[in-house]
Amino acid sequence: MVSTASPETNSETSLLIVQDDLSLAGSTLLSPAQKRVATLQFLALCFSLFVLGWNDGSTGTLLPRIQEVYNVSYGTVSWIFAVLCMGAVLGGLFNMPLNDRLGFGKMIVLGAIFQGISFAAEACAPPFFFFVLTFFVGGLGMALQDAQANGFMATVKHDGEIKMGLLQAAYGAGALCAPLSATQFSQMTHWSFHYLVSLTLSLLNALFLLYVFRLKGQDDCLREAGEIIPEHIENTTESSKFAQMFSIRAVHVLALFLILYIGTEVTIGGWIVTFMLVERDGGAASGYVASGFFAGLTAGRVILIPVNQWLGEAKAVYLYTVLALFFQVIVWLVPSMIIGSIAVFCIGIVLGPMYPIVMRHSARVIPRSLVTGSIGWITAWGAAGSAILPFFTGALASHFGIISLQPYLVVMMIAMGATWLVVPKASLDGQ
């Protein structure tokens, strides 16, 4: 008898079966050896995200010094973000075909190596054109690591929600620590030597990833950690995988949400130091405002996990967006360095949980065979947002002054909340 089920029905059925199997996997007990492996894998991915956060936390703090050294305008220095975007989008585009050929272990180590090459070149403080080009290589490396780490953790069922929150907190911790170093180097003659610290971290990152995952595929690594991998028949070609991925509405809406979310996050981290220097006469201490923002981002991803579980993740995003808008208006309208710094910290807290929520939700509404590739695509567009929105900030600041940052951020937060309204939530909160 010929089946009359539609491809869409088959896809939905397969997704439900996979999710049931993965739920069962989360209920199995781990042996001591498996717990050690799972812990090492988790720590390695956390350190990888820490280095990504370190990169993003460095740029904003060094931006005024980069402008001074190279004698460039707001608009010109914003090309750093645009070129970073190009590398990140390219990394997201090639993530799926490269992942099928090379596998998880090789891909994430390759990403760490690319990022190290970028840091090494930046430490030399080359002419501005070449300095900007280094961010293309860095964006490529960051996109590969981000997609692989999040794709891996999104399929983990043993304490998966908590681990995802802590993984993203590791990113925030890196972004928190970087300004502490960058602020000191920004006042030195050899300001670019901050990137030697970054290079050291990236080399340690590559070695740690190589030691823990040993260039193995994702399923092999998950099995070693005690995860149950559901049986599936690989009967799709590379082109059909792309077709399947692009036919899923959730992929595109989540990508749009991350463009706005990460763009807003990086715009704050990248330009708040300049805003405090120019509009609030913050002096050298302005560099620590960025650390405060990322401290809030890190804390929010951990301390708000119970709130997410109690309120429900879908509703929590709406609440966090409204609170972020409230604190953003305070930064805009209250002409106080101290009050503004506290409000920026609070914005970090409420924005923090959104990214891990999106990553976990992606694994719920996207078939398992497409999760890593789809997350690569989604996070690549998030990285695009991290470049496009700060780039527009520079363009606006060149015409209207850095004060334009605040109304711009308000508009972006409103758009972010509106986008979440149309994100598919069929599987969110267990519904």
Buried (B, 14 or more C-beta within 10 A) or exposed (E): EEEEEEEEEEBBEBBEBBBEBBEEBBEEEBEEEBBEBBEBBBEBBBBBBBBBBBBBBBBBBBBBBBBEBBEBEBBBBBBBBBBBBBBBBBBBBBBBBBBBEBBBBBBBBBBBBBBBBBBBBBBEBBEBEEBBBBBBBBBBBBBBBBBBBBBBBBBBBBEBBEBBBBBBBBBBBBBBBBBBBBBBBBEEEEBBBBBBBBBEBBBBBBEBBBEBBEBBBBBBBBBBBBBBBBEBEEEEEEEEBBEBBEEBEBBBBBBBBBBBBBBBBBBBBBBBBBBBBBBBEBEEEBBBBBBBBBBBBBBBBBBBBEBBEEBBBBBBBEEBBEBBBBBBBBBBEBEEBEEBBBBBBBBBBBBBBBBBBBBBBBBBBBBBBBBBBBBBBBBBBBBBBBBBBBBBBBBBBBEEEBBBBBBBBBEBBEBBBEBBEEBBBEBBBEE
